[in-house]
Amino acid sequence: MTRPGNPPCQHEAVDKLTGLPDRWSWDAHASRLLSESRESGNHMALLLVDLDRFKNINDTWGHLAGDAVLVGVAHALRNVVGADGLVGRYGGHGGDEFLVLLKHADAQRPVRVAEQIRHDVRNLAVTVTATSGDRVLLTGISASVGVTTHPPDNLGSLRQLVLAADSALQQAKQHGRDQVRTVAGPSDTDEQAVVEAHLIQHHSPAEPLSVLDHNTCLQHLLNFSHMMSGQWNPDVLLALSTGPRRYTDLLATIRTSTAVDGWSGRTRHIQDSILNRTLRRLERDGLIFRTEEPGVWPRSVHYELSPAAHELLKAVIPGVLWSHRHQDLIVQAQQRTLARAG
């Protein structure tokens, strides 16, 4: 199937990733177009498009993420250029440069097309699967573009056009990236190329659960829930997560928290007796240690998390992130529980 912006040529070799002509097929087709332009008097321009800091994408999110970005950029180039030009991939596997041979009727059109390419690449939002398995949305991708234009009676060879466009591209790179440069002069922007990544879905491997049978898995799930089920257990554990605290500091931290418990409707006016019972229970369960110093109780007492408690909090973190992503489900469940209790 013929793609927009890439007229068919005999025995065209296509880059399998992007669907664009590969470098050698593009060269052969572009050479024919240059010969035709000399005969017909059509003006031609060559645009060399290079993605900024593309290696960072591969290094940070993996080569499959880089491939997804290349596919998105190739699609943007085809849409901008349409049937008035020939788009090709400059490098081989892993290459992040693209070639555009463009027909134009006026001297400003190549720069306008180059700016549109830069703009559309900047607005790309590409969902990728990182090497970690997480689903990530990449935005802020940018490109530098080198442009060279020549009249039909002075087109020169294809190699000369590529060299001229590459010279303009190097100027764009040296002056801050994310801009268009021509052989004659610049078209600048002050924006810097910084790819932004937003986590969409955290990958949680299924293997740890698959090694347990159903009953064993359920039993340990209930055990895990029990360790966090005390009404004030989460408050104490979180307050101690940053290091040991005196009893009075611990009490003040819990009382000044603004978190609301929608299940029980509890307040933060926790009594000393309730905190003491909670601390004794957590100490008995092996989740906290108590250290007494000389002086008058309770100021002489320090509490700190045990190694098991630190592991517990690390295990809870994915659940905290899940709660953050699905707050609407939790609110609905809380409302139904409170309605039944009322």
N, C-alpha and C positions, 0 to 999 in steps of 0.2 A: 504494500500500500504506500502511495506517495504521501509524504508529509508536507504540510504547508511550508513554503519558504525554501524547499529543497527540490528543484525540478529533477526528474529522473534522468539518470545517465546510465549508459550501458555498463553492465557488470559492476554496478555500484556496490562497494564494500561498506557495510553499515556497522558502526560501533554498537555492540550488543547491549550495552548498558543504557545509552541515551537515545538510541534509534537514529542518531545523526550520521552522516557520512564520516568515515574515519579520515585521518589526515591525508592518506594517499589518494583515496577516492575524491576527496574534496579538492586536492591539488589538480587532478586531471580535469574535473568538471570546471573549476575556476579558470584554468588556462584556456579552455574553450570559450568561456564567457568573455574573457579579456580579448580574445581574437575577434569575437563577434562585435564587441563594443568598438573596436578600432574601425571596423567596416561600417557599422551603423551610426557611429558618432555619439553613442551613449556614454554618459559620464559614469565612472565607477569609483567606489570608495572601499577601503578595507578597514575593518574594525577588529582589533585583537582584544578579547575580553578575558580578564584574569581574576579569579576569586581571591579576595584578600584573606591572608592567614588561614588558608584552607587546611594546612597541615595540622593546625590546632584542633580542628574538628575531628580528623582521623585519630589524633593522639588522645583526645579527651573522651570521645564517644564511640570510637571504633570505625573501621573502614566501611562497614555496611551503612553506618550513618552518613559517612562521606559520600557513598554511592547515591544515597537518597537525595542528598543536596544537589549532586551533579544532575540527576534526573529532573529535579525541580527547576534548576537553572536552564537546562536544555529546553524544557517546555516553555519557559518565559521567553527565551530567545526566539523560538519559532513563532510565538504569538506576536511579538513585536515586529519581527522582520517580514512575516507573511510571504507573499509570492514575489516580492521585489528583491530578494536576495538569496544567497546560498550560505547556510549555516553548517559548520562542521566542527568536529572536536579536534583540537590541535595536538594534544598529547595522547599517549596510549593509556593503559590501565593506570588509574590513579592521577592522570593529568587533570589539571583544573583550569585549562585555558581553552577558549573557543574562538573560532574564526568566522567572520561574517563578511562576505563580498556583497556589496550593496549597489544597486542601480539608483541613480539620483538625478534629478533635473536641476537642482539648485545647490549652491555651495553649502548652505546651512543644514540641509536635510541630514547628512551623516551625523552631525553633532546632535541634532534633535533625537535621532534614532538611538545614538549612544547614550544620551541622557535618559531616554525612556527605558532602555535596558538596565541602566544603573538603578533607576527608580524602582522598576519591577523586581529586580533581584533584592533590593533593600526591603521590599514589602513581602518577600516570601516568608511563609511559615510552614516549616517542614517537620512532620511528625516522624521520628526515627526510633528504632530500637537500639539502645546502647549495648555495649558489651556486657554490662551488668544485668541486662534483661529488662531494665526500666524503660518505660515509654516516655520519650522526652520531646518537647516542642522546641525547635530551634528557630529563633528569629534574629534580626539584626545582621543577617548575612550581607556582605557588600562585595562590590566588584570595582576594579579599576579598568578603564577602557582607553586604548590608544587608537587614534584615527588618522588615516592618511587618505587624501583625495588627489586625484590626478585627472586632467582633461584627456579625452580619448586620443588626442594626437601625441600625448606624452605619458602613456601609461607605464611604459617600461615592462620589465618581466614580473612575474608573480613573486619571485624571490625578492626583488627590489621593493615591492609593495609590503611584503611581510617584514622586511628589515626596517622600513620607515615606520610602520605601525608599531613595531616592537620598540623602537626608539621613543615614540610618544608614550607608550605604555610604561616604560622605565621612568619617564618624567613623572607620570602619575603616581607611581610607587614611591619615588623619592620625595615627593611633595606632600605626602600624608595619606595616600590611598583614597579609595571611595570617591573617585573623581574621573572626569573625562579630560584627556589631553590630545591635542592635535599637533601635527608637525609644526604648524604655524603658531599655535598659542594655546593657552589653557582655558578650561571651563571648570572652575573649582567649586568644591563645597568644603565646609569646615568640619563635617561630620567625620568621626573616627569609626573604623570598622571594629565593632565589638559584638561577637555572636552571643546572644542571650539564650539561656536554656531554662525551660520550665518543666518540672516533673509532672507528667500526666498520670502515670501509673507505675507504682513501685513493684518490681518483680519479686515475688515471694516463692522460692522453689518449693515444690510439692514433696520432694524426696524425704525430708525429715518425718512427715506424717505417714508416708507410704510404708515405712519400715515397721510401723506399729499396727496391730490388729485393731478392730473397731472398739472393743471393750477396753483394751489398754489405753487407747487414745482418749476415750471418754473419761476414764478414771483420772488420768493425768490432767485433763482439761478441768475437771471438777476440783482437783487438788490445787491447781494454779489459781482458779477463781477464789478458792477458800482463803488463800494467803493474802488476797487483796480485798476480801469482802468485809473486813471490820470497818465500822462506820468512819472511823478517823484514821485508819491505817494509811490510806494514800497521802493524807495531809502530813503525817509524821515522816513517812518515807521520803516524800519529795522535799520537805524542809531539811532533812539530813543529807540529801544527795550532794550538797555542795561542801559538806564537811561537818565535823562535830559541833554540837551546840549545847549550851547550858539549858537547863530546864526552863528558866524564865524566858530566854530568847526563843525557845521552841514554842512556848505558850503564846508569846507576842506575835510570832510569825503566823501561827494558825489563826489567831483572832483578827489580824489585819488583812488577811486574804480576802479577795472580792469574788472568788469562785462560788457559784451557786450549785447546790445539789438538787436537781429537779426531782429525784426519786423520793427523798424523804422530807424535803423542805426544811432541813436543819438550818440553824443559824450559826454564826461564828462565835457566839458567846459561850464557848466551851468552858465547862467548869474544871477546876483543878482535879477533882475526883475522877472525872471521865478521862482526862488526859493521863492520869496516873494508871488507871486500869488499862488503857490502850498501850502505854509504854511497857507495863508488866507483861501483857499478852505478847507483844512483839519480841520482847526479850526472851520469854519462854519458848517462842517459836523459832528462835535463833536468827532473827532478822536485825536486831540491834544489840549493841553492847553498852553497858553502863559503867562509867568510871567515876569513882568518888575521890575527891580531893579534901585535904584538911580544911575545915571551915564550917560554917553553919549551913545546913541543908535548907533550901534546895540549890542555892547558888554554887555549891561545891560539886554538883553532879553534872557530868557531861554524858551525852548520848551520841553514838555514831553508828553508821550502818555496818553490818557484817558483810563479808565477801559474798555470801549468798544473796543478801539484799541488793548489792550492787548488780549482780547477775540478773536478779528479778527485774530491776528497773530497766536494764538493757533489753530484756525480753519484752517489756511492756511498751517500749517506744513504738514498734510497728502498730500496736493497738491504738496508741495516742494519735498517730498519723491517720489511721483509719477513721477514728472518731472525728478528726478535723475535716476529713473529706466527706463524711456522711452525717453531718450534724442534723440535716433535715430528718433522716430516719430516726435518730436518737430522740429528737424533740417529739416526734409523733408517738414513739413508744412511751416516753415519759408522760405525755398528756393522757394516753389511755390508762396507764397505771394509776395516775392521780385521780382520774374520773372513777375508776372502780373502787378506789379507797374511799372516795367521798360518798 
